[in-house]
């Protein structure tokens, strides 16, 4: 494995740190993921999965860290029932169709 150092403007580094925190990740892991995506987009990494999920699962603790905030939301009751969400979506679609028809 190779280590690469990158200098970033302070505001970019701060935004990267916030983005990483919101994903329960590290700035380094986000940059590594971006590098994988760039290489994959140029066809250099043929064996990489489309979504990289297999590599994500292979990283010890990565999945647990990723879902921890969601599990905290569930435990605190900060969720919306599936049936309620789809009921609201059905109402939005019906209203849109009614506007289009009439």
C-alpha positions as CSV (number, residue, x, y, z in Angstrom):
1,X,0.0,0.0,0.0
2,X,1.2,3.5,-0.8
3,X,0.7,6.6,1.4
4,X,0.2,9.9,-0.5
5,X,0.1,13.3,1.2
6,X,-2.1,16.1,-0.1
7,X,-2.1,19.8,0.9
8,X,-5.6,21.3,0.9
9,X,-6.9,24.8,1.6
10,X,-8.2,25.1,5.1
11,X,-11.8,25.6,4.0
12,X,-11.6,22.4,1.9
13,X,-10.0,20.4,4.7
14,X,-12.7,21.7,7.1
15,X,-15.5,20.8,4.7
16,X,-13.9,17.3,4.2
17,X,-13.8,16.8,7.9
18,X,-17.5,17.7,8.3
19,X,-18.4,15.4,5.4
20,X,-16.5,12.6,7.0
21,X,-18.1,13.1,10.4
22,X,-21.5,13.1,8.8
23,X,-20.7,9.7,7.3
24,X,-19.0,8.3,10.4
25,X,-15.9,8.1,8.3
26,X,-12.4,9.7,8.2
27,X,-11.3,12.3,5.8
28,X,-8.6,9.8,4.6
29,X,-11.2,7.1,3.9
30,X,-13.3,9.6,1.9
31,X,-10.3,10.6,-0.2
32,X,-9.3,7.0,-0.7
33,X,-12.9,6.2,-1.9
34,X,-12.7,9.2,-4.3
35,X,-9.4,8.0,-5.6
36,X,-10.9,4.5,-6.3
37,X,-13.8,6.1,-8.1
38,X,-11.5,8.2,-10.3
39,X,-9.4,5.2,-11.2
40,X,-12.5,3.0,-11.8
41,X,-14.0,5.8,-14.0
42,X,-10.9,5.5,-16.2
43,X,-11.2,1.7,-16.5
44,X,-8.0,1.1,-14.6
45,X,-9.4,-1.1,-11.9
46,X,-11.5,-3.8,-13.6
47,X,-12.1,-6.0,-10.6
48,X,-13.6,-3.2,-8.4
49,X,-17.3,-3.7,-7.7
50,X,-19.6,-1.0,-9.1
51,X,-20.6,0.4,-5.7
52,X,-17.5,-0.7,-3.8
53,X,-19.7,-2.2,-1.1
54,X,-17.7,-5.5,-1.0
55,X,-14.6,-3.6,-0.1
56,X,-16.6,-1.5,2.4
57,X,-17.8,-4.7,4.2
58,X,-14.3,-6.1,4.2
59,X,-13.0,-3.2,6.2
60,X,-13.3,-4.2,9.9
61,X,-15.7,-2.0,11.7
62,X,-16.6,0.1,8.7
63,X,-20.1,-1.1,8.3
64,X,-20.8,-0.9,12.0
65,X,-19.5,2.7,12.1
66,X,-21.5,3.6,9.1
67,X,-24.8,2.4,10.4
68,X,-24.3,3.5,14.1
69,X,-26.0,6.9,13.6
70,X,-29.0,5.3,12.0
71,X,-29.3,2.8,14.8
72,X,-29.1,5.7,17.3
73,X,-32.0,7.3,15.4
74,X,-34.1,4.1,15.6
75,X,-33.4,3.8,19.3
76,X,-34.4,7.4,19.9
77,X,-37.6,7.0,17.9
78,X,-36.5,9.4,15.2
79,X,-38.0,7.3,12.4
80,X,-41.0,7.4,10.2
81,X,-43.0,4.2,9.6
82,X,-42.7,2.7,6.1
83,X,-46.4,2.6,5.5
84,X,-46.7,6.3,6.5
85,X,-44.0,7.3,4.0
86,X,-45.6,5.5,1.2
87,X,-49.0,6.8,2.0
88,X,-47.7,10.3,1.8
89,X,-45.9,9.5,-1.5
90,X,-49.1,8.0,-2.9
91,X,-51.0,11.2,-2.0
92,X,-48.3,13.4,-3.7
93,X,-48.5,11.2,-6.9
94,X,-52.3,11.3,-6.9
95,X,-52.3,15.1,-6.5
96,X,-49.8,15.5,-9.3
97,X,-51.8,13.2,-11.6
98,X,-55.0,15.1,-10.8
99,X,-53.3,18.5,-11.7
100,X,-52.0,17.0,-14.9
101,X,-55.5,15.6,-15.9
102,X,-57.4,18.7,-15.0
